[in-house]
Amino acid sequence: MKEALLRHLRDPISGEELKLETLETKGDEVISGLLRNAERWYPVIEGVPRLLLGELRDGYSQFVERFGLEVALGNGTADRSLGEHAGHRTEQRATNETFSDKWRRFRQYGFEPKHREFLHGWFAQKFGLESAEQLPAFYGAKKAILEVGPGSGFNTEFMAKHCGGFVVSVDVSAAALTTYENTRHLPNALVVQADLMDLPCPDEYFDFAIADGVLHHTPDTRRAMRSIYRKVKPGGHYFFYVYRQMGAARFFSDQHIRSAFADLEPELCYRACEGITELGRELSRLGARVELTKGIPELGIPPGSHDVQRLFYYNFLKCFWNDAFDWETNNMVNFDWYHPHNAWQHSEIEVRGWLEELGVEDFAFHPANPNGISCLLRKPA
């Protein structure tokens, strides 16, 4: 982390400012250090501030021993009972295993040219833009960006390069370290390991927040959505993408497969997903289409022209395949769907209810794909 960016952090329990005690540097980067107030301390390890609480927080015994901190700091841990959201951390810890493993393996996801072309085009659709060429201007108008769930950090890097201010990128899993490694060269990107339910930033601080495919992997999507919303300034914008409630056949197969895969060790789950990935590839290779004049409303299948792979993918089994990705990356996308402990699905009516509770009237759903709900809202000024 860069010391100049410390001003954007707060204690996730008290909201107080934190003071930095630097222990190790490399150039302008603080590689090891302590973030402290009168009550608690949090380590900076491998350049990443670790502001986790409760069961999500490591004891950091190696860190304490390395710098001889045990005597100076007592037991070196924050009170594990502290924080408003202590109850959800056990469940969140199970989901973290999935994403820590995923982002250790796929460190360069999104950075390859074919990945960028696909992903930037998808972001443009999610934001309601005409094309990916409009993304730099979209981010350029932002002065303070909060990103939750950066994955590899490909979008962190893009936003930081184009925004008019800074980006704070937060992930509860080891993805924070991958994002840091991919963005440490940028002077305006701060990467933090923290839980989105205990965000270590001031309320009403950011003019744009983004949580792309993150909220539904928490114990409670609605509460997670509101936790980030609190950090957005009045008049600021907030984008989130959540899984859509799928048709009956697809919902059944999702639940059935996830019940078999979610408790597997990550390596075993990757292997188990290979049959699903192969099916997606082979259906895609057919290049076939079917014309449905009536559709099947009870399964959520509309009338019209359907690519066979997409018809199967959207309505019966998530067998993802995209020729822009190699085999391992396609298989990872299917792993991402079936291994997480939490992967909730929601309807537009449900999401509209969340917005109504918050008094949000200025919002839009952009139909980026049938699997998800893309919502861009403006917080009432």
C-alpha positions, -999 to 999 in steps of 0.1 A, spaced: 0 0 0 10 36 -5 10 57 27 -7 86 9 -38 64 4 -42 57 42 -65 87 45 -93 66 28 -93 39 55 -111 37 88 -113 11 116 -141 -12 105 -156 -14 140 -153 22 153 -149 42 121 -119 59 136 -89 70 116 -59 46 117 -23 54 122 4 36 103 36 22 118 58 12 89 79 -20 94 91 -27 59 91 -8 26 100 -13 -11 102 19 -30 71 39 -22 52 8 -11 46 -2 25 51 -39 24 47 -46 61 33 -24 88 7 -19 115 -26 1 113 -35 11 148 -58 31 170 -60 31 208 -80 -2 209 -69 -24 180 -43 -31 154 -44 -46 119 -14 -58 99 -2 -48 65 12 -80 50 27 -83 15 15 -47 8 -21 -54 16 -39 -40 47 -58 -69 64 -88 -54 82 -108 -86 88 -127 -93 120 -138 -123 139 -135 -158 124 -124 -142 91 -93 -128 108 -61 -148 110 -41 -148 142 -11 -135 122 13 -154 144 41 -155 118 38 -117 113 39 -111 151 69 -134 155 88 -119 126 86 -84 139 88 -92 176 54 -77 183 40 -101 208 51 -82 239 43 -48 225 8 -57 213 -4 -84 237 -20 -113 220 -20 -95 186 -57 -100 178 -88 -78 178 -117 -90 200 -134 -117 179 -168 -108 192 -167 -72 180 -185 -58 150 -222 -56 140 -220 -86 117 -203 -112 137 -230 -138 131 -224 -142 93 -187 -147 93 -187 -185 97 -208 -189 66 -188 -163 47 -156 -182 55 -168 -213 36 -174 -192 5 -139 -176 8 -122 -209 2 -137 -209 -33 -125 -175 -43 -91 -176 -26 -83 -207 -46 -98 -193 -78 -78 -161 -78 -46 -178 -69 -50 -199 -100 -63 -173 -125 -41 -143 -117 -42 -130 -153 -79 -134 -159 -91 -103 -177 -57 -90 -187 -53 -109 -220 -66 -90 -251 -94 -115 -258 -105 -114 -222 -106 -76 -222 -126 -73 -254 -153 -97 -240 -153 -83 -205 -152 -46 -214 -181 -51 -238 -200 -68 -211 -194 -40 -186 -206 -15 -212 -239 -35 -215 -243 -37 -178 -239 1 -174 -262 8 -203 -235 22 -226 -235 19 -263 -200 4 -265 -168 -4 -246 -153 28 -261 -174 48 -237 -160 31 -206 -130 55 -202 -153 85 -202 -177 68 -178 -149 61 -153 -132 95 -160 -161 113 -144 -156 95 -111 -134 110 -84 -138 83 -57 -145 47 -66 -152 18 -43 -149 -17 -58 -160 -48 -39 -148 -82 -52 -121 -73 -77 -110 -109 -85 -78 -106 -105 -79 -68 -105 -83 -63 -142 -112 -38 -137 -94 -22 -108 -65 -14 -131 -88 -1 -159 -108 21 -135 -77 35 -118 -61 44 -151 -91 63 -163 -109 77 -133 -103 113 -121 -93 103 -86 -87 71 -67 -100 35 -64 -104 15 -32 -107 -22 -40 -119 -45 -13 -120 -83 -12 -126 -106 17 -106 -135 2 -70 -140 -10 -81 -123 -42 -70 -91 -25 -33 -101 -28 -38 -110 -65 -54 -76 -72 -26 -59 -53 1 -76 -73 -16 -66 -106 -22 -29 -96 6 -20 -72 22 1 -100 -7 25 -99 -4 55 -76 -42 58 -71 -52 22 -63 -56 10 -28 -63 -27 -23 -76 -39 11 -86 -73 25 -118 -68 44 -154 -80 46 -180 -60 27 -202 -61 58 -175 -43 77 -161 -20 51 -131 0 64 -141 33 47 -161 63 58 -199 64 51 -211 86 21 -175 88 8 -176 75 -28 -193 89 -59 -193 55 -75 -194 19 -60 -194 -13 -80 -201 -49 -68 -201 -70 -99 -212 -106 -92 -204 -104 -55 -235 -97 -33 -251 -131 -40 -220 -149 -26 -227 -135 9 -250 -150 35 -276 -122 28 -276 -104 -6 -300 -76 5 -279 -68 36 -247 -69 16 -262 -45 -10 -272 -21 17 -237 -22 34 -221 -9 2 -249 16 -4 -240 33 29 -206 42 15 -220 61 -15 -223 98 -14 -258 114 -19 -261 119 -56 -235 92 -63 -239 61 -84 -239 24 -74 -238 -6 -97 -244 -41 -87 -250 -74 -106 -267 -103 -90 -278 -137 -103 -313 -138 -117 -339 -163 -106 -338 -189 -134 -365 -211 -147 -376 -243 -129 -354 -268 -148 -323 -246 -146 -330 -238 -109 -334 -275 -101 -301 -285 -118 -282 -257 -102 -293 -267 -67 -288 -304 -74 -253 -300 -88 -242 -274 -62 -253 -297 -34 -229 -323 -48 -200 -299 -56 -200 -272 -29 -183 -294 -2 -156 -308 -25 -121 -296 -22 -115 -270 -49 -92 -293 -70 -119 -320 -70 -146 -296 -80 -126 -283 -109 -123 -319 -121 -160 -325 -115 -169 -295 -136 -150 -308 -166 -179 -328 -179 -201 -297 -177 -175 -276 -196 -171 -303 -222 -208 -303 -228 -208 -265 -232 -179 -267 -257 -195 -295 -278 -229 -277 -279 -211 -246 -290 -192 -264 -318 -225 -275 -333 -233 -239 -342 -269 -249 -344 -301 -229 -339 -337 -238 -332 -367 -217 -340 -395 -217 -313 -428 -201 -323 -444 -206 -289 -417 -210 -263 -423 -226 -229 -432 -199 -204 -433 -223 -175 -396 -229 -179 -388 -193 -188 -381 -201 -225 -393 -173 -248 -403 -178 -284 -377 -169 -311 -344 -180 -325 -321 -197 -301 -285 -209 -303 -286 -245 -290 -258 -240 -266 -273 -208 -252 -308 -224 -250 -293 -253 -229 -271 -229 -209 -298 -205 -199 -326 -230 -192 -313 -264 -182 -276 -264 -171 -250 -237 -168 -225 -253 -192 -205 -221 -200 -183 -220 -230 -167 -189 -248 -141 -193 -276 -123 -162 -263 -112 -183 -233 -90 -214 -230 -102 -246 -215 -91 -239 -180 -107 -205 -179 -140 -218 -193 -139 -246 -167 -132 -219 -140 -164 -201 -149 -184 -232 -143 -165 -239 -111 -173 -203 -100 -210 -211 -104 -212 -245 -87 -186 -244 -59 -194 -213 -38 -212 -221 -5 -236 -192 -12 -249 -184 -47 -284 -168 -43 -307 -160 -72 -331 -131 -72 -360 -116 -92 -364 -81 -105 -394 -77 -83 -373 -86 -53 -345 -61 -62 -370 -34 -68 -383 -40 -33 -347 -34 -20 -345 -1 -38 -379 10 -26 -369 4 10 -339 27 4 -360 54 -13 -342 50 -46 -362 61 -76 -335 68 -101 -323 34 -113 -321 12 -144 -319 -25 -151 -297 -31 -182 -303 -65 -198 -267 -76 -202 -276 -113 -202 -305 -136 -191 -285 -150 -161 -283 -118 -141 -298 -85 -131 -276 -54 -137 -287 -24 -117 -272 11 -119 -287 35 -94 -283 70 -82 -285 76 -45 -310 104 -36 -292 137 -31 
